[in-house]
Amino acid sequence: ACDNYGIENGTNCICPPGVGGQECQLPTCGGTLYDGPSRPTVQPQNGALYGNSSGCSCPNGWAGVGCNVCESASACSSAYQSNFGDQNSAITSSGGVSAITCSKTPRVYAVGQMSCDVNNPTIHALYPGKTTLNILRNLNPSNTLAANVSSYGAAGSVHAQLWYDGEEEFFCNADSCQAEEADGSSHWTCHNLKCTCRTNATMCGRFPSTSIKGTIDALSGDLEIKCDTQSDGTVRCAFLQDTIKSVFGASGLPMDNCRVGECVAQSVIDAANNGNSSSSSSNASKGKELSGGVIAGLAVVGALLLALLGMFIWGWIVQRNARKTGTDQAVKSGGVAISWSGINYSVPASNSQPIFKKGSSASVGDRHILHDLSGEIRPGELLAILGPSGSGKSTTIDILGGKSKVGKTAGAVMFSTMSPAGQRSDPVNNPRIGFVDQQDILPSMLTVEEALLFAANLRLPESVSQEQKRAKVFEVMKQLGILDIKDTRIGSHERRGISGGEQRRVSIGLELVACPDILILDEPTSGLDSVSATKVVNVLRDLAHDPENPTAVIASVHQPNSKIYQLFDKVLVLSRGRELYFGPGGLAPGDYFAARGHPVQKGYNIADHLLDIASDPTDDLLSSSQRKSASQTSGTGTITTEDERTRADTNAHTPNEVENRDPEKAMSKEHVPETKKHSSLRSPPLMSTYRSTFLTQLEVLCGREWKILKRDKSLFFAHLFAAAVLGAFCGGLYFKTGITIAGFQSRVGCLFFLGSLLSFSALSALYNLIEIRPLFLRERAGSYYSPTAWLLSRFFFDVIPLRVVPTLIVSTIVYWMAGLAPDAAHYFKFLFILVLYTLAMTLFNFLLACTFRNGGVAILLSAIFNLFIMTFAGFFVHLSDIPPVLRWLQWFSLLKYCLEALAVNEVGSGLQIVDVLQGVPVNVSAQLIMNLLFGFGENNYYRDVLVLFAFIAGFGIALITIVWLNVRERR
Ligand SMILES: Nc1ncnc2c1ncn2[C@@H]1O[C@H](COP(=O)(O)OP(=O)(O)OP(=O)(O)O)[C@@H](O)[C@H]1O
C-alpha cells in the first residue's frame, strides 16, 4: 500500500519526488530533486499522524514545498553533477553538463515542477493556514536529465499533492494529458483524474465539521491545468475540474504565486523551439476541436438553410414556368351555365351548430331551411332571388356558391359550358365562382386600387402580365364607377374611409377582377340608397349581358324598387325555404300569381307584390309551388357537384321528378348517395385552384403587409415604445444586481421577470390574429392564396417586427441595466434564448387563436398556460420539491427551459458569489448556488436550446395543420 500513488517495488515503494519513506507517506525535508530516494524525510512528531515539512528548509537554488522547484541553472547543474556527474554524456550529446539550465516559465519541456499557493477566501476561512499545491507535469520523461528520479510516471501524466501547513492532505493524479504549450503559458487537459484524501488529515476528517474528504475522494473525470505568466512576471495557475468548478466557479481553483522551475538540457529547449513551438507529448493536443454537438447543430442549420434555398429556387422555377405558359391567354370571364336540382338544407332543431356530423340523412327534429329547389341560369341571364327576411335567400346563395355549410345539404349543383347553339354542353369541373358576401370585409389600410390589384395579382393566372392586370383593374373600377376614389383608403369603423355603398362596389370589384365564370352575390344592394343600388344592379346587368363574355349572375335582393326589379331577367321567389316562383322576371311573375288568385294592384311595384305574397303565402300556393323553368332544366350533359367536382347522372334529378317533392322524402334514403357527396362539399379549395404560384402568393401578401406596416406605424412603434418602457422598468428594478447570494437571487428573478414579460406580450399576437381572421377567411374562401403562404407572411410581418424586434430591445435594456455578464458571447447567447422563447410563445398563441373561434376562450387558455409555465419554471418552487405526481409537468413548462438556459448562461460567465455568512466569508461559484436554489443543471444550455427548437417546430407544424383543417368558412 503506497501513498501518493507510489509504485510497489518489493517491500518498498517507488515514490514521486517530494515524498519518501517506505510507503511514500513521509514528506521529504531539504535535499534536491536529484537526490532521489536518499532525500531526508520527516517522521510524524509528538503523536501526529503525518510528518510535517513546515520546519524544513531548501538548499540554495531550490524552492517550493518539498524543494522540487529549481531557481537557477547552477542549482540544477550542481545538484545533477553531485548525483550523476559521471553519466552526463548520456543526457546531451553537444552541451554536456554545462548546458543544463533551469526553465522558469510555465511551459514544460520534459518534466515540469511547480508549487503554488492556494488563496481562495472560502478555503482560507475554513483553513486559515498556508495551503500549497505541488504539481508535477510529465510531458516527455525520456528528455529529463535523470528519468525516474526527477520524473515520475508515464508521458502525459500529472501528479499533485496538496499541503496544509506542511502536512500533506490529499494527492491526485491524471493521465492521457494533452498539452498546449507556448512561451509564458501552458494548458494541460488530462483524463482519468483520481484523488485520495489522507485519512484523518486536517482537511480529511480530523475535524468532521470542516471535512472535505467526500468531495476530494469523489473527484474524477477530466482535469485541466492552466498557467499564465502575469505582467509582473509571476505565474498564476488554475486547477479546473467539474466539481471544483461548481464550487469555485468556471475559472476553477485559482493558484497564485506559483514557483515553476524545470531542470532541463538546453538542447531540449532548443529542439522544442526549433521544431514545433508547441511541444507536446504523444498525447499532445492538436488544437481546439469543435464538439460533436456544435457540429451537429451547425449541420442542421446548414441543412435548413439549404432546404430553404432549394425551396426558393424551386418556387422561382415554378413561377417562371407559370408566367411563360400561355402568356397570350386572354382575360376572359363568363360562359358557364349553372343549374341546380333537389336542393334541400336542414340544420339541427336545437339551432346549435353540430360539432360531430353523425350522418347525412336528416334526423327527426332537424329544421328544414330549404325544400327541393331546382333551377338554371345561363350566361347572359341575371337572376334575382326574392323573398322576405328568413325565407332562405342567403342559404340558397351559399349553396350555389359552394360555401361550406354546417347543416345537411342534399341535391346537386351543376356547371356546364354552352354550345354555340345555346345548349348546355360540356360539364365544367372547376368553375371560377365569384362570390360577394353580404358583409364587406376589406383590407382597411389599402386604397381601392391597391385592394383590387391585390385580388388581380392573386386571382388572375400567372401568365397574365402586370399591365394586363392593371388594365383589368382599371376597367373594373370604371365599370363600377369607383375610379374617382381609387386612391382613397378603404377604412374601417374606427377610421372612416370610403362609404358603405362604395365598399359594396369594391367587394364586387374584387370578384370581377378575377374574371369569374359565374357571379353570385348576397344582397349586393343592402344598405345602399336607391341610386347607388340601381347603379350596382346596372353593373351586374351589364356584366351578365356583356356581348363578348356573357355571364350568369345570381343576386339575392331584399326589397328592390320597380326600377331595379325590371333590370333582372329571371326571378326566384322564396317563401319559408320553398320556391313559389321561378321564371322570367318583369310582368311574368305578376301574371303567374294573378292566375292563382293573387292579382297585382294597378300601379303597384311587382317586387313588393311578390314579397307580400311570399311573406304570407296561402297554403295552396305553398303546396303547388310550380316552376316556370321546368322545361329549361331538363337533363342534358352531366352533373358536377361543386364540391367534389365529380360527375353524376342528371337523370335522377330532372325537374319533373323534384317538382312538389316532399322535403322529408327528399332528404331521405333516395338521396343518401347524393347527400354524401354534398357533405364533403365543405372541403377547402384544392391547391390546384390557386391561380398564382406559391412564390407569387408570398410576394403579394408580403407586399400588402409591408404597405400596412408602413402606413400604420403606430402599432409597430407602440410595440417598440412598450418594449423600451418595460425594459427600463425591469432594468431599474434589478439595476446593477450584486454578486451576493441575495443579488444572485435577484439576477435569476430578473431573468424570470423578463421571461414572464415576453410570455404575456405574446398575447397580443393572439389578439392580432383574431382581428385579421375574417379577412383571411374571406380570402381563403376566394382561393386567393394558400394558408401556408399566409402564415409565412404573418411570420415576416407580425412575428419579426412586432415580436422579435421588441424582444431584442427589452432584453438589451434589461441586460445592461441589470449588469448581467458583461461580454458579447454571453449577451448574444442570452438574446438567442429569448428570441427562441418569444417565437415559441408567439406560435403557441397563434395556435390558440386558430384553434378556438371564440377569442375569449383563446385568451383565457393562454393566460392559464402562462400561469402554468411560470409555476413550473423553477423560480416559485424548487423543481425537486414538487410532488412526483405533478413534477412531470415541468417538462411542458417552456419558461423553465428559457429560465434555465438564461441562468446557466449567466453563471457560465464565471460569476462568483462573494458574500459573508455569519462572519464566514463565502466565495463560491454562482453555479453551486444556482443548483442549490433552483435545481438547474449547469450543462443544460444547449439541451434547452434544442428543447425550445423542438417546441417551435411542434407548434409550427400544429399551427399549419390547424390552419389548413380548421380555419375556414363555415356558414
Ligand atoms: N346554421 C343555422 N342554424 C339555424 N338556423 C339557420 C341556420 N342557417 C339558416 N338558418 C335559418 O334559416 C332561415 C333562412 O336563413 P337565410 O339567412 O337564408 O334567410 P334570408 O332570406 O337570407 O334572410 P335575410 O334576408 O334576413 O338575410 C332563417 O330562419 C335562419 O334562421
The ligand as an SDF file (V2000), in Angstrom:
LIG
                    3D

 31 33  0  0  0  0  0  0  0  0999 V2000
  -76.9530   27.4500  -39.2240 N   0  0  0  0  0  0  0  0  0  0  0  0
  -78.2110   27.7460  -38.9810 C   0  0  0  0  0  0  0  0  0  0  0  0
  -78.7510   27.3910  -37.8120 N   0  0  0  0  0  0  0  0  0  0  0  0
  -80.0470   27.6750  -37.5470 C   0  0  0  0  0  0  0  0  0  0  0  0
  -80.8460   28.3180  -38.3800 N   0  0  0  0  0  0  0  0  0  0  0  0
  -80.3630   28.6970  -39.5780 C   0  0  0  0  0  0  0  0  0  0  0  0
  -79.0220   28.4350  -39.9320 C   0  0  0  0  0  0  0  0  0  0  0  0
  -78.8350   28.9180  -41.1720 N   0  0  0  0  0  0  0  0  0  0  0  0
  -80.0130   29.4720  -41.5580 C   0  0  0  0  0  0  0  0  0  0  0  0
  -80.9100   29.3350  -40.6050 N   0  0  0  0  0  0  0  0  0  0  0  0
  -82.2860   29.7830  -40.6690 C   0  0  0  0  0  0  0  0  0  0  0  0
  -82.7370   29.6070  -41.9700 O   0  0  0  0  0  0  0  0  0  0  0  0
  -83.6090   30.6400  -42.3320 C   0  0  0  0  0  0  0  0  0  0  0  0
  -83.1730   31.2590  -43.6350 C   0  0  0  0  0  0  0  0  0  0  0  0
  -81.9930   31.9770  -43.3840 O   0  0  0  0  0  0  0  0  0  0  0  0
  -81.3400   32.8870  -44.5000 P   0  0  0  0  0  0  0  0  0  0  0  0
  -80.2090   33.6010  -43.8660 O   0  0  0  0  0  0  0  0  0  0  0  0
  -81.0790   32.0760  -45.6650 O   0  0  0  0  0  0  0  0  0  0  0  0
  -82.5320   33.8980  -44.7860 O   0  0  0  0  0  0  0  0  0  0  0  0
  -82.5580   35.1710  -45.7160 P   0  0  0  0  0  0  0  0  0  0  0  0
  -83.7020   35.0190  -46.5850 O   0  0  0  0  0  0  0  0  0  0  0  0
  -81.2480   35.3710  -46.3540 O   0  0  0  0  0  0  0  0  0  0  0  0
  -82.8270   36.3130  -44.6540 O   0  0  0  0  0  0  0  0  0  0  0  0
  -82.3180   37.8250  -44.6720 P   0  0  0  0  0  0  0  0  0  0  0  0
  -82.9640   38.4830  -45.8190 O   0  0  0  0  0  0  0  0  0  0  0  0
  -82.8270   38.3630  -43.3660 O   0  0  0  0  0  0  0  0  0  0  0  0
  -80.8450   37.7750  -44.7660 O   0  0  0  0  0  0  0  0  0  0  0  0
  -83.6420   31.6350  -41.1980 C   0  0  0  0  0  0  0  0  0  0  0  0
  -84.8200   31.4320  -40.4610 O   0  0  0  0  0  0  0  0  0  0  0  0
  -82.4430   31.2500  -40.3860 C   0  0  0  0  0  0  0  0  0  0  0  0
  -82.6760   31.4730  -39.0360 O   0  0  0  0  0  0  0  0  0  0  0  0
  1  2  1  0
  2  3  1  0
  2  7  2  0
  3  4  2  0
  4  5  1  0
  5  6  2  0
  6  7  1  0
  6 10  1  0
  7  8  1  0
  8  9  2  0
  9 10  1  0
 10 11  1  0
 11 12  1  0
 11 30  1  0
 12 13  1  0
 13 14  1  0
 13 28  1  0
 14 15  1  0
 15 16  1  0
 16 17  2  0
 16 18  1  0
 16 19  1  0
 19 20  1  0
 20 21  2  0
 20 22  1  0
 20 23  1  0
 23 24  1  0
 24 25  2  0
 24 26  1  0
 24 27  1  0
 28 29  1  0
 28 30  1  0
 30 31  1  0
M  END
$$$$
